[in-house]
Structure formats: structure tokens, C-alpha cells
Amino acid sequence: MSELMPNEGKMDLMEVDGVAYLRLPIKTHVITENDRIADVVETYAKPYLQEGDIVFLSEKSVACSQKRAVPLSEIKPRPLAKFLTKFVYKSPYGIGLGIPETMEMALRECGTLRILFAAACSAVGKLFGKRGWFYKIAGYKAESIDGPTPYTLPPYNTCVVLGPEDPDKVAAEIKARIGNSVAIVDVNDLQGKVLGASDPTVDRALIPRILKDNPLGQSSQQTPIGIIRRQTA
């Protein structure tokens, strides 16, 4: 069994409120719709687990195993989707809903009325110098949609990946297999959020702080799973 090492440019330890946490990324094969995510976690992570460890995995790996990666060629954006993308903030950390294909999937996932209402609230927010109202109204289904980027791992560099279905349920199912608590996270180089937690002991506010520098990486690291291990003095 090989030793787990941090990804290049990432720290193995993160200190939060005076407590140090070891973050251990785990390399896997490219996860597809042919995989069962609980099997993947059990195969790759379970051999390394210790009592008290928390397993965290990327929301994209869960979504891809649920057939929620949609090729761009299969998405035909409606005129409304093309129009709404003009008003989306273009983040340097990802496409978000900034292209017609991702906006089209947001309309399908969240409903046209909700997206229109979110867009209207966003416009009002901008008048007052406020950002982020769109996603607060549209919800996590819109926020967790990932578009293709040049650094995205193939074959997902030509896909729109939706957020995972029932992330709390999936996390609980994985915990039942491995015995340790599980968090399904949406973490990038800008922010983080826990989308699914296996049980109430998973601190949804603390984990994003532990993972704030995105130890799993954003591109070819191929480490969709990781372990959080609290360090004792």
C-alpha cells in the first residue's frame, strides 16, 4: 500500500481554530457512470482509514457515477439560456452558468421561473453592489453545475456536469460500507461547501475551512477522494 502524499503545491496540514488536520488525497481511476461510488470509496480509501477519520469526496465524482455528466453535443440551449448568460458574473475559477449550455441545464434542473426570479434578484443586488444573490435564490442545483474547461479531466472536458442527486443519502450509504463518516463536497480554489453529510457529526461549517485551499486539486490530479485526520498534540 503506497503512502498518501499531498498534491503538488498543496499542504498536507491545515490548522483551524488551533487544531491541525491532515488532508490526504487519494488517486483513483477516472470515475464514470459504470462505477458505483460506494465501491470506489471502499476500494481506494478504506485500506487507509483510521478511527475518527472523515472521508471527503468531490461532488463531481458522485455526479459522474450517477450519469449526470451531459456531453455538450447533446445540449441545445434555448434562446432564453443564451440571453441569460449575458448577465452572469464570469469567475476566474470556473465557467459556472456563463455559457449557454450550462445555463440551459440550470433552467432544466431548477425550473424556468426560479431561474428568472434569481436573475431578477441578481440584477437588483448589483444595483446595491451585492453579488451572489442569483445562486442564493437558484439554489445549490444551479451553483453546483460545472462547465467544461481546458484543465478538466477528460472525458469531462467536453461535458456539463450537474450536481449529485441525494448527496446526503449517498454519503450515508458510503458510511454504511466503510464505517467512517463521509462528506460530499463542492470545493474549488475560491470557496467550498458540504453538499452531503453521512450523519450529524459531520460539521458542515468546519469542513470547508479545513479544505479551503482545495487539496484535491482542480485538474489532472485525479484525486476525487480524500481523508481528513485530526492531529493530536
C-alpha positions, 0 to 999 in steps of 0.5 A: 500500500503506497503512502498518501502524499499531498498534491503538488503545491498543496499542504498536507496540514491545515490548522483551524481554530488551533487544531491541525488536520491532515488532508490526504488525497487519494488517486483513483481511476477516472470515475464514470457512470459504470462505477458505483461510488460506494465501491470506489470509496471502499476500494481506494480509501478504506485500506487507509482509514483510521478511527475518527477519520472523515472521508471527503469526496468531490461532488463531481465524482458522485455526479459522474457515477450517477450519469449526470455528466451531459456531453455538450453535443447533446445540449441545445440551449434555448434562446432564453439560456443564451440571453441569460448568460449575458448577465452572469458574473464570469469567475476566474475559477470556473465557467459556472452558468456563463455559457449557454449550455450550462445555463440551459441545464440550470433552467432544466434542473431548477425550473424556468421561473426560479431561474428568472426570479434569481436573475431578477434578484441578481440584477437588483443586488448589483444595483446595491453592489451585492453579488451572489444573490442569483445562486442564493435564490437558484439554489445549490442545483444551479451553483453546483453545475460545472462547465467544461474547461481546458484543465478538466479531466477528460472525458469531462472536458467536453461535458456539463456536469450537474450536481449529485442527486441525494448527496446526503443519502449517498454519503450515508450509504458510503458510511454504511460500507466503510464505517467512517463518516463521509462528506460530499463536497463542492470545493474549488480554489475560491470557496467550498461547501458540504453538499452531503453529510453521512450523519450529524457529526459531520460539521458542515461549517468546519469542513470547508475551512479545513479544505479551503485551499482545495487539496484535491486539486482542480485538474489532472490530479485525479484525486476525487477522494480524500481523508481528513485526520485530526492531529493530536498534540 
